[in-house]
Amino acid sequence: MTPLEFDQKHLWHPYTNVEKPGPTFVVKETEGMHITLDDGTKLIDAMSSWWCMMHGHRHPKITQAIHDQLDRMPHVMFGGLTHDPAIELGKALLRVAPPSMQRIFYCDSGSVSVEVAMKMAVQYQHAKGFPGRSHFATIRSGYHGDTWKAMSVCDPTTGMHHLFQGALSVQHFVDRPPIRITEAWNDDPALNGLGDLRALIEANHREIAAFILEPVVQGTGGMYFYHPEYLNQARAICDEFGVLLIFDEIATGFGRTGKMFATDFCSIEPDILCLGKALTGGHISFATTMTNDRMAEGIGNGEPGIFMHGPTFMANPLACAAARASLELLEAQDWHGTVNAIATQMTQELAPARDLPNVADVRVLGAIGVIEMKHRVSADEAHALAREMGVFLRPFGTNIYTMPPFIASPDEVSKICAGMLHLARVL
Ligand code: PMP
């Protein structure tokens, strides 16, 4: 059995049928912008390996930080103990995060950070005398992870809620905000989506702990960029009815949108903020749930007086060291200028796609470039075609998109855009 045959027989890949595995390629190594396959094919990673690898693969500063930490202490439990990597990362996070986000819970992955956020919201409401507030409001087309509670607030159609009926908590959904970030804001609640949100919260607030959503950019649910004013006004509606606000910035955090956090497009801050993906520059799985003093005090003063979560690998020192190194790299560079330059180039070079008959929309926000097709595209077909052009692209749904690492050179950005245009022409 070759290694690939073993893989195809025994290993499940994301969203696949292990009985009928699709085409899979063995990666030999990664470096900077590139993924090298075992046959020597070198591909530009236009996906930043599912949006995490913002400084490129195997960045020497991050791998060095992991090596150094590995030699001292790969792991130690966080119960009753603490360590420098956790503390120094905490300081770095407070330097960049929205100012009210003063309390930090470290966890293992994005989905877990969403679980933690939802649990924080329920515990806070319970502590404040509202034990009935154990459900959530959210917008359609969202994505928050694949664990049960996170899944319950993912889009009901793409999240296959009918399949998991009975197992998933039933949540409250409103349509996604209809006004895009590039459009003029309209104060009419019947047209800006806030009328529906108010109606939903007004009717159900006695059972809603929090309103959870991806601020400004809906990622997996459609690469949709909406107007931040929706969030400012949603905050006011939440406050009026005692509903908490959770921002899931797992995909948008750390400069991806052209702001450090998508929250920075707004004049408000959430009660709870989820971060993951690019937190370690994509080098190790890690995430965090941040919250404000009011939440921490509320949870601490309620029953049972502690926050009921504590994973085995909480604050893993290797992950903390990687995340600190990644944040320091980000802070030391003109990431804003870099992301803007990538955005400007993608805007120019993806524009010709607008004239293609099967293209519904072309949009760019920060280092996110999207060609939305009128039909669904096959990820495997797209991958095969892009591979011939030296680019790794893996579209989903109707979207051919890129989130390149910030180290992408103008030439590499051009190759990515050419690959995307090629897919939009032939698929
Ligand atoms: N929230 C958002 C907005 C995401 O994009 C993702 C991952 N794509 C998650 C949560 C889940 O993160 P993870 O895959 O690390 O569990």
Residues whose N, C-alpha, C, O or C-beta is under 5 A from the ligand:
A	BS01	PMP	S109 G110 S111 V112 Y143 H144 G145 E214 G219 D248 I250 A251 G276
